[in-house]
């Protein structure tokens, strides 16, 4: 399954090679051009039968990760986060480190050795370490190096009636949508762009937006869903199972209101459930693409995911299917009228 292969691949910011190779193998036979730029973005093009305005679909390949910053004398590894990760979700999780996929466990001081005050506060990154089973610094250095990334080992699987669980749904779910959209044919130039380093400042999108110079861009994402016990409905941001979400505003961009309205109307026309993201926190590649060159009309279409930026997230298969229907309806509409 495509989504399973994408989520179980490892690719932190600046280290997206494994994911990029997987995507290249999936799309090389269905696009007319494919290249990797100096930053690592994978840029594909379906030329179409006619010349015309350029349309861009974008999804980022990188995931949040942990970077090894110190190898201690006792063989334990100290790390920092790459991208936004809540330290409270890390302890006792399993990881793999570096290109050798060295297995490890995230550890901390045992609870029975903690003072009462320590037990009542969350563990910080400084209090955590990765244990790869070595006893000495030299032994650990023979297996891992400073700068290596550590990745969660969550396996993709189905859960409940229509749910998926796995790591890196942000944004491998967007990558999967983009690949599926590229399987159709279009009359206009369609660029499918898989960007790098989104989690550390939307860096790949800045370069790709300038290079492609599209007239319109749709950013495909996995986004926050906080529809859980104890959180008021108006703070849910999005709700799993109620369709893909559209963004009015986030910390990086205000999408084109006309484009957002167009997507809402398409949802109504084709009976596709669509929800509006009720949170302005966080940003996506839309911010950099929108502001490239003379400006680009952008919109963000995202699939709600619970527990985002953690070792495991949860999403709805129905939301994925409906998101793909909406993407295809949008692209088809552009064929029938001028962009």
N, C-alpha and C positions, 0 to 999 in steps of 0.2 A: 504493500500500500504506500502510495506516494507520501502522504502526510506522516506516516510512521517513519519512513526513511529520513525525511527531512528533520523531524523533531529529534531523532536519536543521533543524528550527526552532530559534531561539535564544531563550533565556530564563534569564538568571542570577537570583540572589536579588534580589527587588524589581523585576525587569524581566521578569516572566513574560507580559507582554501578548500577544506573538505566539503563544505556546503556548496561552494561555487562549482566544484568539480561534479558534484551530484546533479546540480541544476543544469549545468552544461550538457551532461549526458542525456538529460530528459528533453531538452529543447532543441538540440543541434539539428535534428531532422525536421523540425516544424517551423524554423525561422529562416530567413534569407541571409541575414548577416548576424555575426556574433563576435564580440570582442571583450577583452578585459582591459580597463584603463590602468593608469599608473597607480591609482589608489586602491584598485581591486574591485571596482564596480563591474558587474557583468551586464553588458548592454547588448540587447538583441533587437532585431528589426524585422518585421514582416512588411514588405514593401507595398503590397496592395496593387491592384490593377491600375489605379489612377493616382496622379499627383494630387496633392492637396495638403491641408493643414496637418500638422504632426500631433498625434495623440500619444500620451505616455502613461503607462501603468507602472507603478513603482512599489516595491516591497523590500524591506531590509533583511539581509542574511544573518547579521550578527545577533548574538544572545548575551545576556549578562553572564559574567563568569568571575572567577577568583584568580588573582595573580600572585605567584610565589615571590615574596620579597626578602625572605631570610630563611636560611637552613641552619637550625640550631645545633649546638654541640651534641645534643641527645638524639638527633635525627628527626626531630619534629619540624614541621614547616610553618612559617608564619606567612600571612597573606594579606592582601587588600582586595576590596571589591572593584570590579570593572563594570560600571553601570550600577543602577540603583538596586541594592539588595538589602533587605531588612535583616540585621544580624540575629534577630530573635528566631528566625526560621532555620538557622544553619546547624546548630549543635546536633551531633549524632547522625548527620546525613552522610551518605557515601558519595565519593567522587572518584574521578580518574584524573591523573595529572600528566600533562605534557603529551608529546607525540607518541610516546611509548604506552600511553594509557595506563600508567601505574596506578593501581587501586589504592584508595585511602579512605579515611574516616575523619570527619570533623569532630574534634574533641574539645574538652574544657576541664577545668578542675572538677573532680567528682563532687556530687552534691553533699555527701557526708563529710567532706572536708571544708565546705563553705561555711562561713560565718552567717548567722541569721540575717544580717544586713545585706550580704551578698545574694542570698536566695530571693530577696524581695525586689531585685532590680534586674532588668534584662542584661544579658551578657553582651559586651562590646566586642568589636573585631579584635581588639588587642588581647582579649581574654581567650580567644579561640586559636586553634592550631589544626593542622592536618597531620594525621598520623598515618604513615605509609608502612609501618611495621619495622622500621630500622632503629638501631640503637645508637649509632654514631653518625656524626656529620659526614664523614668520608663515605660511609655506606649510602647515605641518602643522596649525596652529590653524584654518585655513580649512576643514579636512576633519574634524577630530576635536576633542573637548572633554575637559577634565578630568572624570572620573567616568564616561566612556564605558566600556562593557564590550567586551572582545575575546573572540571565540569561535573554537574550533577549526573547521576547514572540512571535516572528515571526511564523506565521502559514505557513506550506508548501502548495503550490498551483501550478497549471499550469498557464503559462503566454504566451500569443501569440500562435504561431502555434506548437512549439515543445520545449518550454522552461519550466523549473521548477524554482521556487524561494523559498527560505527558509533559515534558519540559519544552521550553523555548517556543510555545505557541506564539509568543511575541518575538519574531514575527514569521515563523516558519509557516503559519497558517496563511499569511499574506502571500508568501512565496508559492505555496500550493495553489492558491486562487489564481495567481498570475500565470503559472504554468498551464493550468486548465483553460484559462482564457485564451492563451496563445494557440491552442489546438484548433480554434476556429479560423476561418478566412475572413479578410476584411478588404474593402476597396481602397482604403486610405493608408498612409504609412502609420504603423503602430509600433511604438517602441516599448519593449518589456524590459524594465531596468531593475536589477537586483543589486541593491546598494550595500555599502559597508559602513561600519562605525557609526550607526545611528544612535546606539546606546551611550555614546560618549560625546555627543554634540552634533548629530546630523551631518557628519563631515562628508560622507560619500555622496549624499544627496546634493550638497552644494556644488560639487564637481560635476556630477551627472546632469543636473539641471542646466548648468551653463553649457555643457557639451552637446546635449540633445537639443536644447532650446525649443521645447514643445510649445504648442499653442494652448493645449489643455492637458491637465494631468490628474489622474485618479490614484490616490495613495491607498494601498491595501494593507490593513493592519490587524493585529490582535490587540484588543483594548481592555481596560479595567472593567470588571463586573463585581460589584460589592453587594449583590442581592442575597445577603445572608442575615441570620438572626442577629438582632440588636442594632441594625442600621436602618434608620428611617428610609422610606421608599424614595423620597426626593433626593437622598444622598447615594442612591444605588449606582449612579453614573450610567450603567447599562444593566440589563437583565438577561441572563442566559436563557435561551429558548424563545425569545421574543423577536428574533430576526436580527439582521446586521444593523449596525448603528451608523449614523451620520453625525458629523461634528459641526457645530455652529462656530465654536471658538475654542482654542486651547492656548497654551503658553507660547506657542511658536507661530501660530497662524490663525487668521480668520478666513476660512474658505469662502469662495465666491458664492454669495447667497443665491444667485440665479442657478448655479450648478447644483447646489444642495436642493433647491426647490424642484429642479428637473428630476433628480433622483427620487425625491419623495413622490412626485406624480407618477413616475414609472412604477414605483412600488404599488401605488393604488391601481394603476391600469392593469398590471399583471398579477394582482392579488399576492404580492410579496410583502410580508410583514417587515416594517422598517421602524426603528426606534431612534430617538435623538439622544445623543450623549449628554448627560446632565452633569458635567464636570468640566471645568476649564483647566484643570491641572495637567501637567505633562505636555509633551510636544511630539510631533512626528516629522518625517521628511518633508511634509507639505510646507513647513516654514521656510526651508532653504530653497525648495523648488519654486515656490510662489514668488520669491524675491530675486530669482536669477534673471540676469540680463534686463529686459524691458518689463518683466513681470509676467506671470503665468496664471491663468485661471485654474484653480485647484479645488478638489474636494477630497474628503477622507472617508473611506468606507471600511468599517472595522467589524470584526467578530468578537462579541463579548467573551471574556475569559476570566474565570475566578482564579484568585491566588496568583496573579501575574507577578513576574520577577521573583519567583520562588522555585524550589526544587520540583514542584509539580503544579500544573494548572488544569482546569477543567473547562470544556466547551461543549457546545451542542452540535451534533451532526446536522440537524435541521437548519441551524443558523448558517453553517457552511454552505449547504445546498442552496439556501435562499440568497446568500451573498453572491454566489456564482451566477444565479439566475439574474440578479440585479445588474451585475457587471456586464453580462452578455446583452441584456436589454439596453443598457446604456450605450455600449459600443455599437449595437445594431442601429440605434436611433441616430447616431452620428453618421452612419452610412446613408441614411435616408434624408439628411438635411445637412446644410453647411455647418461646420463647427464654428 
